[in-house]
């Protein structure tokens, strides 16, 4: 795993559920009373339409609201299908990157968690399945000496993060997180571990920022301060960053 700040919280689950607007009643009904037994007052129903018809109009937003979850699932399927043949992004052409980015932005637009830094869904160990960061992908190295997998773990309660590489190097780095808003953090790396064993204090310049733009139980999308896109899947929600 590259240790640059370009993968802050992805080298770093954002939050409250989507707010549903209250019912909006026509202006002509604003002064009507609503008795226990439904009755229709002539002065409160000037159009002559039946009450059921008005209720149908007022609750017509429900189908769109319920379809939002279905749209998100379809977009997730499209996104995973698009990145599957790209070797986590290492084999992506500019056209591939553009297609993935377009689908990711559509998914970000229906993000169910608006404040990810307040959500327990962010906790745990995530596997990086796609990125545009060349330093993370290590594309300058022969393929046989690139890390096979990259992980990132986050503790929301302690604001700690950890990036881990798998074979062949098993490097690690830990970091402190400072919230900048409900979905964005500043990242300050503190210690690297070479081969997972030898601790080395990180230089002061080892910093970055991460914007968590989509979060659910299975998938996270983040964007770094250098413009890179990171897509991760949850692999262990019980994992904790070591103290």
MDAnalysis code that builds the backbone (N, CA, C; Angstrom):
import MDAnalysis as mda
import numpy as np

u = mda.Universe.empty(729, n_residues=243, atom_resindex=np.repeat(np.arange(243), 3), trajectory=True)
u.add_TopologyAttr("name", ["N", "CA", "C"] * 243)
u.add_TopologyAttr("resid", np.arange(1, 244))
u.add_TopologyAttr("resname", ["UNK", "UNK", "UNK", "UNK", "UNK", "UNK", "UNK", "UNK", "UNK", "UNK", "UNK", "UNK", "UNK", "UNK", "UNK", "UNK", "UNK", "UNK", "UNK", "UNK", "UNK", "UNK", "UNK", "UNK", "UNK", "UNK", "UNK", "UNK", "UNK", "UNK", "UNK", "UNK", "UNK", "UNK", "UNK", "UNK", "UNK", "UNK", "UNK", "UNK", "UNK", "UNK", "UNK", "UNK", "UNK", "UNK", "UNK", "UNK", "UNK", "UNK", "UNK", "UNK", "UNK", "UNK", "UNK", "UNK", "UNK", "UNK", "UNK", "UNK", "UNK", "UNK", "UNK", "UNK", "UNK", "UNK", "UNK", "UNK", "UNK", "UNK", "UNK", "UNK", "UNK", "UNK", "UNK", "UNK", "UNK", "UNK", "UNK", "UNK", "UNK", "UNK", "UNK", "UNK", "UNK", "UNK", "UNK", "UNK", "UNK", "UNK", "UNK", "UNK", "UNK", "UNK", "UNK", "UNK", "UNK", "UNK", "UNK", "UNK", "UNK", "UNK", "UNK", "UNK", "UNK", "UNK", "UNK", "UNK", "UNK", "UNK", "UNK", "UNK", "UNK", "UNK", "UNK", "UNK", "UNK", "UNK", "UNK", "UNK", "UNK", "UNK", "UNK", "UNK", "UNK", "UNK", "UNK", "UNK", "UNK", "UNK", "UNK", "UNK", "UNK", "UNK", "UNK", "UNK", "UNK", "UNK", "UNK", "UNK", "UNK", "UNK", "UNK", "UNK", "UNK", "UNK", "UNK", "UNK", "UNK", "UNK", "UNK", "UNK", "UNK", "UNK", "UNK", "UNK", "UNK", "UNK", "UNK", "UNK", "UNK", "UNK", "UNK", "UNK", "UNK", "UNK", "UNK", "UNK", "UNK", "UNK", "UNK", "UNK", "UNK", "UNK", "UNK", "UNK", "UNK", "UNK", "UNK", "UNK", "UNK", "UNK", "UNK", "UNK", "UNK", "UNK", "UNK", "UNK", "UNK", "UNK", "UNK", "UNK", "UNK", "UNK", "UNK", "UNK", "UNK", "UNK", "UNK", "UNK", "UNK", "UNK", "UNK", "UNK", "UNK", "UNK", "UNK", "UNK", "UNK", "UNK", "UNK", "UNK", "UNK", "UNK", "UNK", "UNK", "UNK", "UNK", "UNK", "UNK", "UNK", "UNK", "UNK", "UNK", "UNK", "UNK", "UNK", "UNK", "UNK", "UNK", "UNK", "UNK", "UNK", "UNK", "UNK", "UNK", "UNK", "UNK", "UNK", "UNK", "UNK", "UNK", "UNK"])
u.atoms.positions = np.array([
    [0.834, -1.187, 0.000],
    [0.000, 0.000, 0.000],
    [0.863, 1.228, 0.000],
    [0.569, 2.131, -0.878],
    [1.334, 3.352, -0.889],
    [1.020, 4.119, 0.369],
    [1.993, 4.869, 0.859],
    [1.818, 5.535, 2.124],
    [1.618, 7.025, 1.945],
    [1.303, 7.453, 0.743],
    [1.127, 8.870, 0.495],
    [-0.210, 9.333, 1.024],
    [-0.335, 10.650, 1.209],
    [-1.578, 11.205, 1.727],
    [-2.688, 11.194, 0.708],
    [-2.413, 10.722, -0.496],
    [-3.468, 10.683, -1.500],
    [-4.499, 9.623, -1.212],
    [-4.204, 8.739, -0.241],
    [-5.193, 7.740, 0.172],
    [-5.490, 7.986, 1.630],
    [-5.987, 9.217, 1.977],
    [-6.181, 9.561, 3.356],
    [-7.132, 8.591, 3.990],
    [-8.400, 8.879, 3.996],
    [-9.207, 7.803, 4.588],
    [-9.604, 6.828, 3.534],
    [-9.266, 6.946, 2.435],
    [-9.182, 5.811, 1.509],
    [-7.837, 5.918, 0.895],
    [-6.063, 6.591, 1.778],
    [-4.765, 6.291, 2.268],
    [-4.310, 7.259, 3.108],
    [-7.412, 7.904, 3.964],
    [-8.307, 7.333, 4.828],
    [-8.761, 6.402, 3.999],
    [-18.741, 3.851, 7.279],
    [-19.824, 3.717, 6.731],
    [-20.102, 5.086, 6.635],
    [-22.009, 9.429, 4.399],
    [-21.792, 10.232, 5.494],
    [-23.023, 10.267, 6.097],
    [-24.980, 9.248, 6.624],
    [-25.150, 9.885, 7.902],
    [-26.629, 9.945, 8.162],
    [-27.251, 11.013, 8.596],
    [-28.661, 10.913, 8.882],
    [-29.444, 10.519, 7.652],
    [-30.535, 9.798, 7.869],
    [-31.340, 9.347, 6.746],
    [-31.952, 10.540, 6.030],
    [-32.238, 10.353, 4.730],
    [-32.792, 11.423, 3.921],
    [-34.067, 11.974, 4.554],
    [-34.156, 13.299, 4.709],
    [-35.308, 13.921, 5.327],
    [-36.473, 13.951, 4.353],
    [-37.621, 13.497, 4.823],
    [-38.820, 13.513, 3.989],
    [-39.576, 14.803, 4.271],
    [-39.926, 15.561, 3.251],
    [-40.669, 16.788, 3.445],
    [-42.060, 16.467, 3.969],
    [-42.608, 17.338, 4.852],
    [-43.952, 17.095, 5.376],
    [-44.984, 17.213, 4.271],
    [-46.208, 16.739, 4.588],
    [-47.296, 16.869, 3.620],
    [-47.540, 18.340, 3.329],
    [-47.816, 18.638, 2.101],
    [-48.146, 20.002, 1.707],
    [-49.602, 20.031, 1.272],
    [-50.410, 20.835, 1.965],
    [-51.826, 20.913, 1.641],
    [-52.084, 22.121, 0.754],
    [-53.068, 22.028, -0.141],
    [-53.400, 23.174, -0.984],
    [-53.779, 24.382, -0.140],
    [-53.537, 25.572, -0.649],
    [-53.825, 26.792, 0.102],
    [-55.294, 26.885, 0.476],
    [-56.163, 26.369, -0.384],
    [-57.601, 26.446, -0.124],
    [-58.025, 25.609, 1.060],
    [-57.175, 24.704, 1.515],
    [-57.509, 23.850, 2.658],
    [-56.813, 24.302, 3.926],
    [-56.099, 25.389, 3.874],
    [-55.261, 25.783, 5.004],
    [-56.074, 26.067, 6.254],
    [-57.311, 26.589, 6.103],
    [-58.106, 26.970, 7.268],
    [-59.171, 25.949, 7.623],
    [-59.147, 24.800, 6.991],
    [-60.152, 23.774, 7.265],
    [-59.873, 23.074, 8.576],
    [-60.934, 22.610, 9.233],
    [-60.799, 21.778, 10.420],
    [-60.819, 20.320, 9.989],
    [-60.201, 19.450, 10.786],
    [-60.157, 18.025, 10.466],
    [-60.801, 17.255, 11.606],
    [-62.145, 17.097, 11.582],
    [-62.847, 16.388, 12.650],
    [-62.514, 14.914, 12.646],
    [-62.961, 14.233, 13.720],
    [-62.695, 12.805, 13.843],
    [-63.343, 12.048, 12.707],
    [-64.618, 12.353, 12.433],
    [-65.293, 11.722, 11.308],
    [-65.073, 12.596, 10.086],
    [-64.451, 12.036, 9.040],
    [-64.165, 12.868, 7.870],
    [-65.430, 13.388, 7.213],
    [-65.500, 14.706, 7.054],
    [-66.593, 15.332, 6.326],
    [-65.993, 16.295, 5.331],
    [-66.762, 16.637, 4.327],
    [-66.293, 17.564, 3.306],
    [-67.086, 18.850, 3.435],
    [-66.386, 19.964, 3.755],
    [-67.045, 21.256, 3.866],
    [-66.957, 21.964, 2.533],
    [-68.067, 22.513, 2.156],
    [-68.123, 23.121, 0.833],
    [-67.085, 24.219, 0.673],
    [-66.916, 25.052, 1.754],
    [-65.979, 26.162, 1.644],
    [-64.538, 25.704, 1.663],
    [-64.282, 24.469, 2.063],
    [-62.919, 23.961, 2.122],
    [-62.599, 23.065, 0.946],
    [-63.514, 22.871, 0.048],
    [-63.284, 22.005, -1.104],
    [-63.842, 22.683, -2.351],
    [-63.313, 23.869, -2.656],
    [-63.893, 24.656, -3.739],
    [-63.802, 23.988, -5.087],
    [-62.889, 23.121, -5.283],
    [-62.722, 22.499, -6.590],
    [-63.755, 21.434, -6.868],
    [-64.402, 20.942, -5.796],
    [-65.390, 19.894, -5.983],
    [-64.791, 18.519, -6.103],
    [-63.485, 18.381, -6.004],
    [-62.846, 17.072, -6.095],
    [-63.100, 16.281, -4.835],
    [-63.095, 14.983, -4.943],
    [-63.319, 14.137, -3.783],
    [-62.090, 14.133, -2.899],
    [-62.286, 13.844, -1.592],
    [-61.169, 13.790, -0.648],
    [-60.130, 12.764, -1.052],
    [-60.542, 11.541, -1.473],
    [-59.528, 10.557, -1.877],
    [-58.628, 11.065, -2.981],
    [-59.195, 11.852, -3.922],
    [-58.369, 12.364, -5.007],
    [-57.309, 13.313, -4.476],
    [-57.691, 14.171, -3.482],
    [-56.714, 15.092, -2.904],
    [-55.633, 14.337, -2.155],
    [-56.016, 13.300, -1.423],
    [-55.016, 12.524, -0.696],
    [-54.070, 11.842, -1.662],
    [-54.602, 11.338, -2.785],
    [-53.718, 10.721, -3.767],
    [-52.691, 11.728, -4.260],
    [-53.128, 12.969, -4.444],
    [-52.202, 13.994, -4.919],
    [-51.144, 14.295, -3.875],
    [-51.558, 14.350, -2.596],
    [-50.633, 14.744, -1.543],
    [-49.625, 13.670, -1.180],
    [-49.937, 12.424, -1.457],
    [-48.999, 11.357, -1.109],
    [-48.306, 10.806, -2.337],
    [-48.391, 11.522, -3.434],
    [-47.817, 11.008, -4.673],
    [-46.301, 10.935, -4.641],
    [-45.666, 11.577, -3.629],
    [-44.210, 11.507, -3.544],
    [-43.731, 10.145, -3.073],
    [-44.579, 9.317, -2.497],
    [-44.135, 8.046, -1.938],
    [-43.458, 7.131, -2.946],
    [-44.022, 6.920, -4.142],
    [-43.338, 6.029, -5.091],
    [-41.913, 6.456, -5.377],
    [-41.678, 7.756, -5.585],
    [-40.317, 8.234, -5.862],
    [-39.412, 7.991, -4.669],
    [-39.949, 8.215, -3.457],
    [-39.143, 8.022, -2.255],
    [-38.742, 6.559, -2.101],
    [-39.694, 5.652, -2.342],
    [-39.407, 4.235, -2.195],
    [-38.488, 3.725, -3.292],
    [-38.565, 4.325, -4.461],
    [-37.721, 3.892, -5.571],
    [-36.272, 4.313, -5.410],
    [-35.997, 5.262, -4.510],
    [-34.627, 5.736, -4.345],
    [-33.693, 4.603, -3.953],
    [-34.154, 3.733, -3.025],
    [-33.328, 2.604, -2.618],
    [-33.079, 1.641, -3.757],
    [-34.124, 1.422, -4.593],
    [-33.959, 0.535, -5.745],
    [-32.955, 1.118, -6.732],
    [-33.019, 2.438, -6.925],
    [-32.081, 3.090, -7.831],
    [-30.648, 2.936, -7.337],
    [-30.454, 3.078, -6.019],
    [-29.114, 2.943, -5.449],
    [-28.576, 1.535, -5.664],
    [-29.415, 0.526, -5.469],
    [-28.964, -0.852, -5.663],
    [-28.577, -1.107, -7.111],
    [-29.362, -0.571, -8.040],
    [-29.039, -0.744, -9.459],
    [-27.736, -0.027, -9.806],
    [-27.534, 1.164, -9.274],
    [-26.299, 1.901, -9.529],
    [-25.092, 1.182, -8.931],
    [-25.277, 0.573, -7.766],
    [-24.180, -0.195, -7.166],
    [-23.808, -1.378, -8.050],
    [-24.825, -2.057, -8.577],
    [-24.557, -3.175, -9.490],
    [-23.789, -2.692, -10.721],
    [-24.221, -1.565, -11.275],
    [-23.546, -1.014, -12.451],
    [-22.104, -0.639, -12.131],
    [-21.896, -0.066, -10.955],
    [-20.551, 0.355, -10.562],
    [-19.624, -0.839, -10.387],
    [-20.089, -1.853, -9.688],
    [-19.267, -3.041, -9.467],
    [-18.971, -3.760, -10.775],
    [-19.947, -3.767, -11.671],
    [-19.736, -4.381, -12.981],
    [-18.687, -3.607, -13.780],
    [-18.716, -2.288, -13.665],
    [-17.776, -1.460, -14.423],
    [-16.342, -1.620, -13.936],
    [-16.142, -1.785, -12.629],
    [-14.777, -1.852, -12.097],
    [-14.222, -3.274, -12.048],
    [-15.090, -4.289, -12.197],
    [-14.655, -5.684, -12.057],
    [-13.456, -6.047, -12.922],
    [-13.397, -5.652, -14.206],
    [-12.271, -6.082, -15.041],
    [-11.062, -5.148, -14.994],
    [-11.058, -4.157, -14.102],
    [-10.047, -3.098, -14.159],
    [-8.880, -3.279, -13.197],
    [-8.787, -4.434, -12.526],
    [-7.685, -4.689, -11.586],
    [-7.532, -3.526, -10.608],
    [-8.626, -3.194, -9.932],
    [-8.683, -2.119, -8.937],
    [-8.383, -0.735, -9.525],
    [-8.336, -0.631, -10.835],
    [-8.053, 0.640, -11.491],
    [-6.754, 0.650, -12.248],
    [-5.892, -0.336, -12.003],
    [-4.581, -0.382, -12.656],
    [-4.695, -0.562, -14.162],
    [-5.756, -1.234, -14.618],
    [-5.939, -1.486, -16.046],
    [-6.947, -0.525, -16.679],
    [-7.352, 0.505, -15.950],
    [-8.383, 1.410, -16.451],
    [-7.827, 2.385, -17.482],
    [-8.531, 2.529, -18.581],
    [-8.220, 3.551, -19.577],
    [-8.899, 4.855, -19.140],
    [-8.545, 5.991, -19.741],
    [-9.264, 7.235, -19.422],
    [-10.771, 7.105, -19.623],
    [-11.177, 6.350, -20.642],
    [-12.613, 6.137, -20.878],
    [-13.233, 5.322, -19.749],
    [-12.502, 4.300, -19.271],
    [-12.983, 3.506, -18.137],
    [-13.134, 4.391, -16.901],
    [-12.131, 5.213, -16.642],
    [-12.169, 6.095, -15.476],
    [-13.356, 7.049, -15.540],
    [-13.623, 7.567, -16.729],
    [-14.745, 8.486, -16.894],
    [-16.073, 7.782, -16.633],
    [-16.211, 6.555, -17.140],
    [-17.456, 5.805, -16.936],
    [-17.669, 5.499, -15.457],
    [-16.606, 5.050, -14.784],
    [-16.717, 4.746, -13.356],
    [-17.071, 6.007, -12.575],
    [-16.431, 7.115, -12.900],
    [-16.696, 8.367, -12.197],
    [-18.141, 8.814, -12.391],
    [-18.675, 8.654, -13.588],
    [-20.058, 9.048, -13.859],
    [-21.044, 8.226, -13.036],
    [-20.808, 6.912, -12.963],
    [-21.702, 6.058, -12.164],
    [-21.561, 6.396, -10.688],
    [-20.319, 6.624, -10.237],
    [-20.083, 6.969, -8.833],
    [-20.815, 8.257, -8.461],
    [-20.802, 9.240, -9.332],
    [-21.477, 10.509, -9.041],
    [-22.993, 10.331, -8.956],
    [-23.556, 9.464, -9.776],
    [-24.990, 9.174, -9.695],
    [-25.319, 8.503, -8.360],
    [-24.438, 7.628, -7.919],
    [-24.652, 6.955, -6.638],
    [-24.485, 7.937, -5.480],
    [-23.510, 8.811, -5.576],
    [-23.310, 9.832, -4.541],
    [-24.547, 10.721, -4.399],
    [-25.254, 10.938, -5.505],
    [-26.438, 11.799, -5.481],
    [-27.591, 11.190, -4.698],
    [-27.585, 9.872, -4.492],
    [-28.644, 9.216, -3.712],
    [-28.074, 8.635, -2.421],
    [-26.992, 9.222, -1.942],
    [-26.340, 8.764, -0.713],
    [-27.330, 8.754, 0.454],
    [-27.560, 7.599, 1.095],
    [-28.535, 7.543, 2.183],
    [-28.010, 8.093, 3.505],
    [-26.698, 8.192, 3.644],
    [-26.093, 8.632, 4.901],
    [-25.475, 10.008, 4.685],
    [-26.146, 11.037, 5.160],
    [-25.705, 12.400, 4.892],
    [-24.589, 12.873, 5.816],
    [-24.436, 12.234, 6.969],
    [-23.386, 12.625, 7.915],
    [-22.595, 11.384, 8.318],
    [-21.725, 10.896, 7.454],
    [-21.028, 9.628, 7.705],
    [-20.173, 9.625, 8.957],
    [-19.654, 10.790, 9.349],
    [-18.796, 10.820, 10.533],
    [-19.584, 10.626, 11.825],
    [-20.913, 10.592, 11.727],
    [-21.758, 10.301, 12.884],
    [-22.384, 8.912, 12.786],
    [-21.965, 8.154, 11.782],
    [-22.588, 6.851, 11.532],
    [-21.666, 5.700, 11.913],
    [-22.221, 4.708, 12.613],
    [-21.459, 3.504, 12.949],
    [-21.142, 2.667, 11.717],
    [-21.825, 2.922, 10.600],
    [-21.541, 2.170, 9.379],
    [-20.123, 2.417, 8.875],
    [-19.522, 3.506, 9.314],
    [-18.162, 3.812, 8.878],
    [-17.129, 2.941, 9.584],
    [-17.474, 2.432, 10.769],
    [-16.540, 1.614, 11.546],
    [-16.203, 0.306, 10.844],
    [-14.958, -0.144, 11.035],
    [-14.577, -1.459, 10.538],
    [-13.485, -1.406, 9.495],
    [-13.278, -2.557, 8.880],
    [-12.192, -2.724, 7.903],
    [-12.765, -2.789, 6.495],
    [-12.258, -1.913, 5.628],
    [-12.718, -1.801, 4.252],
    [-11.616, -2.232, 3.294],
    [-12.017, -2.891, 2.216],
    [-11.057, -3.276, 1.177],
    [-11.189, -2.336, -0.018],
    [-10.060, -1.812, -0.472],
    [-10.051, -0.943, -1.646],
    [-10.265, -1.785, -2.899],
    [-11.326, -1.495, -3.648],
    [-11.605, -2.274, -4.859],
    [-11.420, -1.450, -6.131],
    [-11.248, -0.139, -5.977],
    [-10.972, 0.695, -7.153],
    [-10.432, 2.043, -6.694],
    [-9.441, 2.551, -7.426],
    [-8.959, 3.913, -7.195],
    [-8.319, 4.455, -8.461],
    [-8.251, 5.767, -8.536],
    [-7.524, 6.420, -9.627],
    [-6.121, 6.826, -9.194],
    [-5.761, 6.561, -7.943],
    [-4.442, 6.943, -7.424],
    [-3.362, 5.999, -7.940],
    [-2.467, 6.509, -8.746],
    [-1.395, 5.671, -9.292],
    [-0.429, 5.243, -8.189],
    [-0.220, 6.100, -7.185],
    [0.710, 5.733, -6.113],
    [0.169, 4.583, -5.283],
    [-1.124, 4.537, -5.083],
    [-1.725, 3.418, -4.361],
    [-1.671, 2.153, -5.203],
    [-1.931, 2.291, -6.485],
    [-1.922, 1.134, -7.387],
    [-0.511, 0.646, -7.684],
    [0.487, 1.498, -7.438],
    [1.900, 1.127, -7.640],
    [2.156, 0.674, -9.082],
    [1.568, 1.390, -10.017],
    [1.674, 0.980, -11.419],
    [3.081, 1.119, -11.988],
    [3.954, 1.839, -11.279],
    [5.335, 1.956, -11.765],
    [6.159, 0.709, -11.450],
    [5.608, -0.174, -10.615],
    [6.322, -1.401, -10.249],
    [5.857, -2.562, -11.123],
    [6.706, -3.575, -11.281],
    [6.235, -4.812, -11.920],
    [5.063, -5.380, -11.114],
    [4.142, -6.019, -11.794],
    [2.920, -6.469, -11.132],
    [3.189, -7.436, -9.986],
    [4.241, -8.241, -10.106],
    [4.476, -9.257, -9.074],
    [4.999, -8.662, -7.764],
    [5.397, -7.378, -7.762],
    [5.831, -6.760, -6.501],
    [4.855, -5.668, -6.037],
    [3.670, -5.633, -6.600],
    [2.629, -4.727, -6.111],
    [1.850, -5.415, -4.995],
    [1.318, -4.628, -4.069],
    [0.487, -5.229, -3.027],
    [-0.756, -5.835, -3.671],
    [-1.119, -7.018, -3.214],
    [-2.263, -7.727, -3.789],
    [-3.571, -7.063, -3.376],
    [-3.649, -6.647, -2.111],
    [-4.850, -5.985, -1.605],
    [-4.457, -4.832, -0.693],
    [-5.330, -3.833, -0.634],
    [-5.170, -2.707, 0.276],
    [-6.424, -2.586, 1.134],
    [-6.216, -2.299, 2.403],
    [-7.336, -2.165, 3.332],
    [-7.247, -0.831, 4.063],
    [-8.391, -0.400, 4.542],
    [-8.429, 0.765, 5.409],
    [-9.430, 0.509, 6.521],
    [-9.019, 0.817, 7.752],
    [-9.898, 0.656, 8.909],
    [-10.134, 2.021, 9.538],
    [-11.325, 2.207, 10.073],
    [-11.687, 3.476, 10.699],
    [-12.417, 3.209, 12.008],
    [-12.044, 3.949, 13.049],
    [-12.788, 4.000, 14.305],
    [-13.447, 5.372, 14.381],
    [-14.766, 5.436, 14.281],
    [-15.448, 6.724, 14.339],
    [-15.340, 7.342, 15.724],
    [-15.451, 6.510, 16.771],
    [-15.472, 7.052, 18.129],
    [-14.133, 7.644, 18.554],
    [-13.034, 7.042, 18.120],
    [-11.712, 7.546, 18.508],
    [-11.062, 8.391, 17.414],
    [-11.716, 8.486, 16.256],
    [-11.181, 9.247, 15.121],
    [-9.771, 8.786, 14.764],
    [-9.648, 7.467, 14.639],
    [-8.379, 6.862, 14.233],
    [-8.597, 6.071, 12.948],
    [-7.539, 6.009, 12.145],
    [-7.601, 5.266, 10.885],
    [-6.314, 4.487, 10.688],
    [-6.398, 3.456, 9.875],
    [-5.240, 2.599, 9.598],
    [-5.335, 2.105, 8.164],
    [-4.239, 2.228, 7.424],
    [-4.139, 1.665, 6.078],
    [-3.192, 0.478, 6.115],
    [-3.562, -0.588, 5.423],
    [-2.762, -1.813, 5.453],
    [-2.587, -2.361, 4.046],
    [-1.390, -2.871, 3.770],
    [-1.113, -3.594, 2.537],
    [-1.040, -5.083, 2.841],
    [-1.431, -5.890, 1.868],
    [-1.251, -7.336, 2.000],
    [0.095, -7.725, 1.403],
    [0.279, -8.995, 1.138],
    [1.497, -9.510, 0.528],
    [1.840, -8.689, -0.723],
    [3.113, -8.390, -1.000],
    [4.313, -8.980, -0.394],
    [4.964, -8.146, 0.707],
    [4.460, -6.928, 1.001],
    [5.208, -6.064, 1.921],
    [4.560, -5.886, 3.286],
    [3.229, -5.981, 3.373],
    [2.508, -5.877, 4.642],
    [2.786, -4.563, 5.377],
    [3.007, -3.488, 4.632],
    [3.213, -2.185, 5.264],
    [1.912, -1.666, 5.871],
    [2.045, -0.817, 6.884],
    [0.887, -0.228, 7.556],
    [1.174, 1.239, 7.860],
    [0.116, 2.013, 8.039],
    [0.247, 3.382, 8.526],
    [-1.006, 3.714, 9.325],
    [-0.831, 4.423, 10.438],
    [-1.961, 4.856, 11.253],
    [-2.066, 6.373, 11.194],
    [-3.260, 6.880, 11.508],
    [-3.485, 8.321, 11.366],
    [-4.550, 8.807, 12.332],
    [-4.444, 10.086, 12.697],
    [-5.488, 10.787, 13.439],
    [-6.380, 11.519, 12.447],
    [-7.665, 11.560, 12.756],
    [-8.638, 12.229, 11.893],
    [-9.218, 13.448, 12.604],
    [-9.345, 14.531, 11.892],
    [-9.962, 15.741, 12.426],
    [-11.138, 16.121, 11.537],
    [-12.371, 16.061, 12.058],
    [-13.529, 16.405, 11.220],
    [-13.474, 17.858, 10.758],
    [-13.719, 18.069, 9.479],
    [-13.826, 19.410, 8.914],
    [-15.286, 19.793, 8.709],
    [-16.121, 18.794, 8.491],
    [-17.576, 18.947, 8.479],
    [-18.161, 17.560, 8.710],
    [-19.439, 17.349, 8.421],
    [-20.102, 16.080, 8.747],
    [-19.653, 14.914, 7.894],
    [-18.897, 15.183, 6.819],
    [-18.474, 14.076, 5.968],
    [-17.013, 14.173, 5.529],
    [-16.319, 15.194, 5.952],
    [-14.948, 15.406, 5.488],
    [-13.989, 15.475, 6.665],
    [-12.821, 14.839, 6.514],
    [-11.827, 14.841, 7.583],
    [-10.461, 15.259, 7.052],
    [-9.702, 15.870, 7.947],
    [-8.277, 16.064, 7.700],
    [-7.566, 14.861, 8.291],
    [-6.527, 14.395, 7.610],
    [-5.821, 13.182, 8.008],
    [-4.368, 13.530, 8.312],
    [-3.912, 13.136, 9.496],
    [-2.504, 13.328, 9.858],
    [-1.921, 11.972, 10.232],
    [-1.034, 11.473, 9.379],
    [-0.413, 10.178, 9.628],
    [0.613, 10.307, 10.746],
    [0.650, 9.304, 11.637],
    [1.607, 9.397, 12.742],
    [2.701, 8.335, 12.693],
    [2.335, 7.070, 12.411],
    [3.366, 6.024, 12.378],
    [3.185, 5.103, 11.178],
    [4.308, 4.804, 10.548],
    [4.367, 3.761, 9.528],
    [4.919, 2.503, 10.174],
    [4.510, 1.350, 9.648],
    [5.132, 0.087, 10.052],
    [5.628, -0.616, 8.808],
    [6.939, -0.767, 8.715],
    [7.541, -1.433, 7.578],
    [7.434, -2.936, 7.786],
    [6.904, -3.632, 6.798],
    [6.667, -5.076, 6.876],
    [5.772, -5.427, 8.063],
    [4.997, -4.449, 8.525],
    [4.093, -4.683, 9.638],
    [4.781, -4.827, 10.973],
    [6.090, -4.544, 11.034],
    [6.851, -4.799, 12.259],
    [7.611, -3.588, 12.761],
    [8.287, -2.891, 11.882],
    [9.208, -1.834, 12.288],
    [8.492, -0.482, 12.272],
    [8.247, 0.137, 13.462],
    [7.545, 1.423, 13.486],
    [8.476, 2.578, 13.129],
    [7.978, 3.473, 12.307],
    [8.732, 4.661, 11.912],
    [7.798, 5.858, 12.024],
    [8.236, 6.893, 12.740],
    [7.401, 8.081, 12.903],
    [7.227, 8.775, 11.559],
    [6.000, 9.148, 11.248],
    [5.712, 9.792, 9.967],
    [6.184, 11.236, 9.976],
    [6.673, 11.740, 8.858],
    [7.068, 13.146, 8.782],
    [5.856, 14.061, 8.900],
    [6.080, 15.286, 9.309],
    [4.987, 16.233, 9.510],
    [4.191, 16.525, 8.260],
    [4.814, 16.368, 7.106],
    [4.109, 16.658, 5.855],
    [3.152, 15.547, 5.439],
    [3.153, 14.431, 6.172],
    [2.285, 13.300, 5.819],
    [0.854, 13.602, 6.258],
    [0.186, 14.395, 5.445],
    [-1.180, 14.836, 5.735],
    [-2.050, 14.710, 4.491],
    [-3.344, 14.778, 4.683],
    [-4.265, 14.751, 3.559],
    [-5.673, 15.071, 4.028],
    [-6.617, 15.003, 3.119],
    [-8.029, 15.196, 3.432],
    [-8.840, 14.136, 2.705],
    [-9.975, 13.798, 3.276],
    [-10.841, 12.790, 2.670],
    [-12.301, 13.204, 2.806],
    [-13.017, 13.147, 1.702],
    [-14.445, 13.456, 1.664],
    [-15.199, 12.153, 1.423],
    [-16.036, 11.757, 2.372],
    [-16.792, 10.508, 2.266],
    [-18.119, 10.837, 1.590],
    [-18.243, 10.465, 0.340],
    [-19.361, 10.930, -0.480],
    [-20.498, 9.928, -0.633],
    [-20.257, 8.671, -0.273],
    [-21.322, 7.660, -0.276],
    [-20.997, 6.624, 0.782],
    [-22.037, 6.187, 1.508],
    [-21.831, 5.188, 2.556],
    [-23.097, 4.372, 2.763],
    [-22.934, 3.040, 2.776],
    [-23.981, 2.153, 3.265],
    [-23.305, 0.965, 3.937],
    [-24.064, -0.101, 4.211],
    [-23.495, -1.235, 4.942],
    [-22.421, -1.975, 4.157],
    [-22.424, -1.839, 2.846],
    [-21.545, -2.640, 1.997],
    [-20.492, -1.841, 1.250],
    [-20.778, -0.588, 0.950],
    [-19.941, 0.160, 0.013],
    [-19.652, 1.562, 0.541],
    [-18.448, 2.023, 0.255],
    [-18.075, 3.402, 0.584],
    [-17.372, 4.025, -0.611],
    [-17.728, 5.259, -0.919],
    [-17.033, 6.041, -1.941],
    [-16.435, 7.260, -1.260],
    [-15.165, 7.531, -1.550],
    [-14.497, 8.700, -0.988],
    [-13.712, 9.406, -2.081],
    [-13.473, 10.688, -1.851],
    [-12.654, 11.475, -2.770],
    [-11.595, 12.209, -1.963],
    [-10.341, 12.126, -2.443],
    [-9.227, 12.727, -1.735],
    [-8.958, 14.152, -2.161],
    [-8.071, 14.818, -1.415],
    [-7.768, 16.214, -1.704],
    [-6.956, 16.389, -2.984],
    [-6.400, 15.320, -3.525],
    [-5.667, 15.394, -4.792],
    [-6.550, 15.027, -5.980],
    [-7.857, 14.853, -5.725],
    [-8.788, 14.570, -6.807],
    [-8.991, 13.101, -7.106],
    [-8.375, 12.225, -6.324],
    [-8.505, 10.791, -6.585],
    [-9.816, 10.231, -6.037],
    [-10.303, 9.219, -6.734],
    [-11.529, 8.517, -6.359],
    [-11.165, 7.194, -5.710],
    [-11.843, 6.863, -4.611],
    [-11.612, 5.607, -3.900],
    [-12.956, 4.911, -3.682],
    [-13.031, 3.644, -4.049],
    [-14.235, 2.841, -3.839],
    [-13.839, 1.630, -3.013],
    [-14.532, 1.407, -1.909],
    [-14.176, 0.337, -0.979],
    [-15.403, -0.478, -0.611],
    [-15.173, -1.758, -0.279],
    [-16.254, -2.618, 0.203],
    [-15.942, -3.058, 1.628],
    [-16.985, -3.217, 2.427],
    [-16.809, -3.638, 3.812],
    [-16.435, -5.115, 3.874],
    [-15.403, -5.432, 4.664],
    [-14.995, -6.827, 4.828],
    [-15.055, -7.289, 6.280],
    [-14.964, -6.356, 7.250],
    [-15.005, -6.757, 8.659],
    [-15.492, -5.584, 9.508],
    [-16.810, -5.499, 9.765],
    [-17.338, -4.373, 10.548],
    [-16.914, -4.387, 12.011],
    [-16.392, -5.511, 12.500],
    [-15.986, -5.606, 13.907],
    [-14.532, -5.195, 14.136],
    [-13.780, -4.990, 13.070],
    [-12.349, -4.671, 13.207],
    [-12.164, -3.301, 13.862],
    [-11.168, -3.219, 14.747],
    [-10.844, -1.963, 15.415],
    [-9.394, -1.586, 15.137],
    [-9.156, -0.302, 14.915],
    [-7.790, 0.187, 14.758],
    [-7.082, 0.053, 16.099],
    [-5.900, -0.571, 16.127],
    [-5.182, -0.728, 17.394],
    [-4.883, 0.621, 18.040],
    [-4.907, 0.646, 19.360],
    [-4.619, 1.893, 20.087],
    [-3.163, 2.285, 19.898],
])
